[in-house]
Amino acid sequence: MILGLGVEIGWKGFLQKNIKANFFKKNILIGSIWGIWHIPIILNGHNYHSHAVLGIGVQILLCIVLIFYLSIALKKQTVSLLSEHFIEVSTQ
């Protein structure tokens, strides 16, 4: 689980600070990247094993929704990096 913190520290934290777009576009982009990142796992049958194609769409949508929540919570500092990681792990 500790190794997975690289996702939050690295690409989500890095992208949140460095993408020069408005809040809405930035979170759609980051959520989409986050969802697409899970495609190989889904296609290997680890998530949504009976409905891989539908699962890809659901995972991308879920990641977009969650990134909006997480970015708002992090902006208000109501969630820690570790709790964000637990949220991310719970979606897999």
C-alpha angles and dihedrals in degrees: 000000000000091000090057091063087082088078093058096039096040121035103010095042092039094047094046090058100037108039108098101213137102120281095262098048093042093054094044089053095045092044091050092050090047091051094045089051088066096053096097091051091050093047090051089059100250094120127028090003095176096044108033097160093047088043092059091057092044092049093050091048091047091050092050091051093045094048090056090053094045095047091051092046092048091047090053089040092232093130130050128222090252094051089048088054091052090052090051093048092049091060093061 
